[in-house]
Amino acid sequence: MITIIATALLSMATMKGDAMDTARKAFNNCMIETHNAAVTEKASPSDFIKTSDAACPTQRAAYKEILVKSERSYGSSPAEAEKFATEEIQMIVDSVVASFNENVENGAKLTPEK
């Protein structure tokens, strides 16, 4: 009986994590596509920063929404949850911008997550 309950709880945790991971991957992959297009175009680093700040609005909003809901479920205030979500999104953006700055000269592209 305990095994069945533990299995059910783990399954539910996996499903919840999958939605967040799916949203994160969608946003990250969209940012990677933005990176790769900018590398191909040989965009300037300053132009890419502007592009990256506005890129992937649908995926960004979906990921932020699920992050906020998750944080709220742990008892965070709305302001704390928004701040956390904004920081998590910015870490992805910053990572892609750093990669762009390294890759633009040699034309290297990032590989999307599967």
KAVEN-V746078 format. One record per run of one state. SS is the DSSP state (alpha for helix, beta for strand, coil for the rest). FROM is the first residue (numbers start at 1). TO is the last residue. If there is no record, write none. Layout:
ss=<SS,SS>
from=<FROM,FROM>
to=<TO,TO>
This chain:
ss=<coil,alpha,coil,alpha,coil,alpha,coil,alpha,coil>
from=<1,2,42,45,55,57,74,78,104>
to=<1,41,44,54,56,73,77,103,114>
